[in-house]
Amino acid sequence: MATMKPLVTDLVSTINHVPSNFIRPLGDRPDQLQLQSTIHDFIPIIDLQGLNSSNRSQVIQKIEHACQNYGFFQIVNHGVPEGVVANMMKVSKEFFNLPESERMKNYSDDPLKTTRLSTSFNLKTEKVSNWRDYLRLHCHPLEDYVHEWPSNPPSFREDVAEYSKQVRKLALRLLEAISESLGLEKNYINKALGKHGQHLAINYYPPCPEPELTYGLPAHADPNVITILLQNDVVGLQVLKDGKWITINPVPNTFIVNIGDQIQVISNDRYKSVLHRALVNNEKERMSIPTFYCPSPDAIIKPAPQLIDNDHPAQYKEFDYNEYYKKFWNRGLSKETCVDMFKA
């Protein structure tokens, strides 16, 4: 028996079956037949250009509708230059194409490390592994972290730093719009996040010999504030809508935005953080690059007082984000969202 490779990327060329540690229990496997019949462009597409015009209030209304009914939306005219996005995709692919020995310099299975290459989700706590490798980076404040990032490929730090800056600008615009859509002052959420945090993951899902037995990522809700997702043209993202899993068709030049648990708390449950998961396939590699916009660890999160009244009592107790984030990593990805642990 060959020694098990730490990363799926390096294991793939040596196997033609899914190893037993990746196989999901029978009742929790992807329905590949259903996959074919549910590929949709169902998430609302919102044109952000209108945010800077007299149509602002209409765009805010669309964001409110999307947050209330889907928890997800796609954005066009988002202001992140196409060249910056192309460089990010290119350098990410180059990183995962590096020789194993070079990539492994960044490997760690400690979830609290701020720069690390790893696999699955949290190897220390999970029973079944996920068919993905990922490079996870902290990106704000940039100058605190850039020096830890991989120095190979040579343009990696520069390309990823530029992408992170552009996406942060976009995140701040979206947070203003989401604040307004809740009837709060524009900078309410911005102020609630303390000094702010931003992480990014480069997810690499290699082709899988038996995609019906495993997930790239099982169902989970995001613990952060909002997630801004860039992906290649390979289908894989599924979102839970009205009890059904809907497969999202990737649309070029868009980002997918979803609200995370912290918006659910701040909005006092007006907006819900929605379960989603990633499928794999047996032909193509899929790459997805989520940016997780977060509170800083010491930020105190609680429902906005303006959204609490006799008819809408506070649904959550206040907590600091650091405590939330640690719980999220320790319990692993599970059907119940972590937010239930902080109910009032």
C-alpha positions as CSV (number, residue, x, y, z in Angstrom):
1,M,0.0,0.0,0.0
2,A,1.5,3.3,-1.0
3,T,1.7,5.9,1.7
4,M,-1.3,8.2,1.7
5,K,-0.5,11.6,0.2
6,P,-1.6,14.4,2.4
7,L,-3.4,16.3,-0.4
8,V,-6.1,15.1,-2.7
9,T,-4.4,16.8,-5.6
10,D,-1.4,14.4,-5.3
11,L,-3.6,11.4,-4.4
12,V,-5.7,11.6,-7.6
13,S,-3.1,10.3,-10.0
14,T,-2.5,7.2,-7.9
15,I,-6.1,5.9,-7.5
16,N,-9.2,4.9,-9.5
17,H,-11.6,4.6,-6.6
18,V,-12.5,7.0,-3.8
19,P,-10.7,6.0,-0.6
20,S,-13.0,5.0,2.2
21,N,-12.2,8.1,4.3
22,F,-14.0,10.2,1.7
23,I,-17.1,8.1,1.3
24,R,-20.2,9.8,2.8
25,P,-22.8,7.8,4.7
26,L,-25.6,6.5,2.5
27,G,-28.3,9.1,3.4
28,D,-25.9,11.9,2.8
29,R,-24.5,11.5,-0.8
30,P,-24.9,13.8,-3.7
31,D,-27.8,13.0,-6.1
32,Q,-26.0,13.1,-9.4
33,L,-29.2,12.5,-11.4
34,Q,-30.9,15.4,-9.7
35,L,-27.8,17.5,-10.5
36,Q,-28.4,17.3,-14.2
37,S,-32.0,18.5,-13.9
38,T,-31.5,21.4,-11.6
39,I,-28.8,23.6,-13.1
40,H,-30.2,27.1,-12.8
41,D,-29.4,30.8,-13.1
42,F,-32.0,31.2,-10.4
43,I,-30.0,33.5,-8.1
44,P,-31.0,37.1,-8.7
45,I,-28.4,39.0,-10.8
46,I,-27.9,42.6,-9.5
47,D,-26.2,45.3,-11.5
48,L,-24.2,47.3,-9.0
49,Q,-23.7,50.2,-11.4
50,G,-26.9,51.7,-10.2
51,L,-25.5,52.1,-6.7
52,N,-23.8,55.3,-7.9
53,S,-26.8,56.8,-9.6
54,S,-30.3,58.0,-9.0
55,N,-31.4,54.3,-9.2
56,R,-29.7,53.6,-5.9
57,S,-32.9,52.9,-4.0
58,Q,-34.0,50.4,-6.6
59,V,-30.7,48.5,-6.3
60,I,-31.0,48.5,-2.5
61,Q,-34.5,47.0,-2.9
62,K,-33.2,44.3,-5.1
63,I,-30.5,43.5,-2.5
64,E,-33.1,43.4,0.2
65,H,-35.3,41.0,-1.8
66,A,-32.3,38.7,-2.6
67,C,-31.1,38.7,1.1
68,Q,-34.6,37.9,2.3
69,N,-35.6,35.3,-0.2
70,Y,-32.3,33.6,-1.3
71,G,-29.4,34.6,1.0
72,F,-27.4,34.6,-2.3
73,F,-27.1,37.0,-5.3
74,Q,-24.9,37.5,-8.3
75,I,-23.4,40.8,-9.1
76,V,-22.3,42.4,-12.4
77,N,-20.6,45.8,-13.0
78,H,-19.0,45.2,-9.6
79,G,-16.0,47.4,-10.3
80,V,-13.2,44.8,-9.8
81,P,-11.1,45.1,-13.0
82,E,-11.2,42.1,-15.3
83,G,-7.4,42.0,-15.5
84,V,-7.1,41.7,-11.7
85,V,-9.6,38.8,-11.7
86,A,-7.8,37.1,-14.5
87,N,-4.5,37.3,-12.7
88,M,-6.0,36.0,-9.5
89,M,-7.4,32.9,-11.4
90,K,-4.1,32.4,-13.3
91,V,-1.8,32.6,-10.3
92,S,-4.1,30.3,-8.2
93,K,-4.0,27.6,-10.9
94,E,-0.2,28.0,-11.1
95,F,0.0,27.5,-7.4
96,F,-1.9,24.2,-7.5
97,N,0.2,23.1,-10.5
98,L,3.5,23.6,-8.5
99,P,5.4,20.4,-7.6
100,E,4.2,18.7,-4.4
101,S,7.3,19.5,-2.5
102,E,7.0,23.2,-3.3
103,R,3.3,23.4,-2.3
104,M,3.8,21.4,0.9
105,K,6.1,24.2,2.3
106,N,2.8,26.0,3.1
107,Y,1.0,22.9,4.6
108,S,-0.5,22.9,8.1
109,D,-3.5,21.2,9.7
110,D,-3.8,23.9,12.4
111,P,-7.0,25.8,11.6
112,L,-5.9,28.9,13.5
113,K,-2.8,29.5,11.4
114,T,-3.2,32.6,9.3
115,T,-1.6,31.2,6.1
116,R,-1.9,27.6,5.4
117,L,-2.4,24.9,2.7
118,S,-4.6,22.1,3.9
119,T,-7.2,19.6,2.7
120,S,-10.8,18.7,3.6
121,F,-12.0,21.1,6.3
122,N,-10.6,20.4,9.8
123,L,-8.7,17.1,9.8
124,K,-8.6,17.1,13.6
125,T,-12.3,16.9,14.2
126,E,-14.0,15.4,11.1
127,K,-15.0,11.8,10.5
128,V,-15.3,12.0,6.7
129,S,-12.9,13.9,4.5
130,N,-13.9,16.3,1.7
131,W,-12.6,16.2,-1.8
132,R,-10.8,19.5,-1.8
133,D,-7.5,21.1,-1.1
134,Y,-7.3,24.8,-0.2
135,L,-4.8,27.5,0.5
136,R,-6.2,29.8,3.1
137,L,-4.9,33.4,3.6
138,H,-5.6,36.2,5.9
139,C,-5.7,39.4,3.9
140,H,-6.6,42.4,6.1
141,P,-4.7,44.4,7.2
142,L,-2.6,43.3,4.2
143,E,0.8,44.4,5.5
144,D,0.3,42.1,8.5
145,Y,0.1,39.0,6.4
146,V,1.6,39.4,2.9
147,H,5.0,38.3,4.0
148,E,3.6,34.9,5.2
149,W,2.1,34.1,1.8
150,P,3.7,31.7,-0.7
151,S,6.5,33.4,-2.6
152,N,6.0,30.9,-5.4
153,P,4.6,31.5,-8.1
154,P,6.7,34.7,-8.3
155,S,3.8,37.0,-8.9
156,F,1.6,35.4,-6.2
157,R,1.9,38.0,-3.5
158,E,1.4,40.9,-5.8
159,D,-1.5,39.4,-7.7
160,V,-3.4,38.2,-4.6
161,A,-2.7,41.5,-2.8
162,E,-4.2,43.5,-5.6
163,Y,-7.2,41.2,-5.8
164,S,-7.7,41.4,-2.1
165,K,-7.7,45.2,-2.1
166,Q,-10.2,45.4,-4.9
167,V,-12.5,42.9,-3.3
168,R,-12.3,44.6,0.0
169,K,-13.5,47.9,-1.7
170,L,-16.4,45.9,-3.2
171,A,-17.2,44.3,0.2
172,L,-17.4,47.7,1.9
173,R,-19.8,49.0,-0.8
174,L,-22.0,45.9,-0.4
175,L,-22.1,46.3,3.4
176,E,-23.3,49.8,3.0
177,A,-26.0,48.6,0.7
178,I,-27.0,45.8,3.0
179,S,-27.1,48.2,6.0
180,E,-29.4,50.5,4.0
181,S,-31.6,47.6,2.9
182,L,-32.2,46.8,6.6
183,G,-33.2,50.4,7.2
184,L,-30.0,51.1,9.2
185,E,-27.7,53.9,8.6
186,K,-25.3,53.3,5.8
187,N,-22.2,52.7,8.0
188,Y,-24.0,50.6,10.7
189,I,-22.5,47.2,9.8
190,N,-19.1,48.8,9.0
191,K,-18.9,50.1,12.5
192,A,-20.2,46.8,14.1
193,L,-17.2,44.9,12.7
194,G,-14.5,46.5,14.8
195,K,-11.2,46.8,12.9
196,H,-12.6,44.3,10.3
197,G,-11.0,41.1,9.0
198,Q,-10.7,39.5,5.6
199,H,-9.7,36.0,4.7
200,L,-9.5,34.3,1.3
201,A,-9.5,30.6,0.3
202,I,-8.3,29.2,-3.0
203,N,-10.3,26.0,-3.2
204,Y,-9.1,23.3,-5.6
205,Y,-11.4,20.4,-6.4
206,P,-9.5,17.8,-8.5
207,P,-11.5,15.4,-10.8
208,C,-13.0,12.6,-8.7
209,P,-13.3,9.0,-9.9
210,E,-16.6,8.5,-8.0
211,P,-18.3,11.9,-7.5
212,E,-21.5,10.3,-6.3
213,L,-19.8,9.2,-3.1
214,T,-18.3,12.4,-1.7
215,Y,-18.5,16.2,-1.6
216,G,-16.0,18.9,-2.2
217,L,-17.7,20.5,0.8
218,P,-20.8,19.3,2.6
219,A,-23.7,21.6,3.5
220,H,-22.6,24.5,5.7
221,A,-23.4,28.1,6.3
222,D,-20.6,30.7,6.4
223,P,-19.6,32.0,9.8
224,N,-18.5,35.5,8.6
225,V,-20.3,38.6,7.4
226,I,-20.5,38.2,3.6
227,T,-18.7,35.9,1.2
228,I,-17.7,37.1,-2.3
229,L,-17.1,34.1,-4.5
230,L,-15.1,33.9,-7.7
231,Q,-15.2,30.6,-9.6
232,N,-14.0,29.0,-12.8
233,D,-16.5,27.8,-15.4
234,V,-17.0,24.4,-13.8
235,V,-20.4,23.7,-12.1
236,G,-20.2,22.7,-8.4
237,L,-22.0,25.2,-6.1
238,Q,-25.4,24.1,-4.8
239,V,-27.6,26.3,-2.6
240,L,-30.6,25.1,-0.5
241,K,-33.8,26.9,-1.5
242,D,-37.2,25.9,-0.1
243,G,-35.8,22.5,1.0
244,K,-34.3,21.6,-2.5
245,W,-30.7,21.7,-3.6
246,I,-30.3,24.0,-6.6
247,T,-27.2,23.8,-8.7
248,I,-25.8,27.2,-9.8
249,N,-24.6,27.8,-13.3
250,P,-21.3,29.8,-13.2
251,V,-21.7,33.1,-15.1
252,P,-18.6,34.8,-16.5
253,N,-17.5,38.2,-15.0
254,T,-19.8,37.9,-12.1
255,F,-19.2,37.3,-8.4
256,I,-21.6,35.3,-6.2
257,V,-22.4,37.0,-2.9
258,N,-23.9,35.2,0.1
259,I,-24.7,36.6,3.5
260,G,-23.0,34.9,6.5
261,D,-24.1,34.2,10.0
262,Q,-23.0,37.6,11.3
263,I,-25.5,39.4,9.0
264,Q,-28.2,37.0,10.3
265,V,-27.4,38.1,13.8
266,I,-27.2,41.8,13.1
267,S,-30.4,41.7,11.1
268,N,-32.1,39.9,14.0
269,D,-33.1,37.0,11.6
270,R,-34.6,39.2,8.9
271,Y,-31.9,37.9,6.6
272,K,-30.8,34.2,6.8
273,S,-27.4,32.7,6.2
274,V,-28.2,29.9,3.8
275,L,-26.8,26.3,3.6
276,H,-24.7,25.6,0.5
277,R,-22.3,22.9,-0.6
278,A,-19.8,21.9,-3.3
279,L,-20.1,18.9,-5.6
280,V,-17.2,17.4,-7.6
281,N,-17.1,15.7,-11.0
282,N,-15.1,13.1,-12.7
283,E,-13.8,15.1,-15.7
284,K,-12.7,18.6,-14.7
285,E,-10.9,20.4,-11.9
286,R,-13.0,23.1,-10.3
287,M,-11.6,26.1,-8.6
288,S,-13.4,28.5,-6.4
289,I,-12.0,31.5,-4.6
290,P,-14.2,32.8,-1.8
291,T,-13.3,36.0,0.1
292,F,-14.7,35.9,3.6
293,Y,-15.3,39.4,4.9
294,C,-15.4,39.3,8.7
295,P,-15.5,41.2,11.9
296,S,-12.1,41.5,13.7
297,P,-11.8,38.8,16.4
298,D,-12.5,41.3,19.3
299,A,-15.7,42.8,17.6
300,I,-18.8,42.3,19.7
301,I,-21.7,41.1,17.5
302,K,-25.4,41.5,18.4
303,P,-28.7,42.3,16.8
304,A,-29.0,45.9,15.8
305,P,-31.1,47.7,18.5
306,Q,-33.1,49.4,15.7
307,L,-34.4,46.0,14.6
308,I,-35.6,44.9,18.0
309,D,-39.1,45.7,19.2
310,N,-42.1,44.0,20.9
311,D,-42.9,42.1,17.8
312,H,-39.3,41.3,17.1
313,P,-37.5,40.5,20.3
314,A,-33.7,40.0,20.2
315,Q,-33.0,36.5,18.8
316,Y,-29.3,36.4,19.8
317,K,-27.2,37.2,22.8
318,E,-24.1,39.3,22.2
319,F,-20.8,37.5,21.7
320,D,-17.3,38.3,20.5
321,Y,-16.5,37.1,17.0
322,N,-13.4,35.2,18.1
323,E,-15.5,32.9,20.3
324,Y,-17.8,32.3,17.3
325,Y,-15.1,31.5,14.9
326,K,-13.4,29.0,17.2
327,K,-16.6,27.2,17.7
328,F,-17.2,27.1,14.0
329,W,-13.9,25.4,13.3
330,N,-14.1,23.0,16.2
331,R,-17.5,21.6,15.4
332,G,-16.8,21.2,11.7
333,L,-19.3,21.6,8.9
334,S,-22.7,20.4,10.0
335,K,-26.3,20.8,8.9
336,E,-27.2,23.0,11.9
337,T,-25.6,26.4,11.6
338,C,-23.3,27.5,14.3
339,V,-25.6,30.5,14.9
340,D,-28.1,28.4,16.8
341,M,-25.5,28.1,19.6
342,F,-25.9,31.9,20.3
343,K,-29.6,32.1,20.5
344,A,-31.0,34.5,23.1
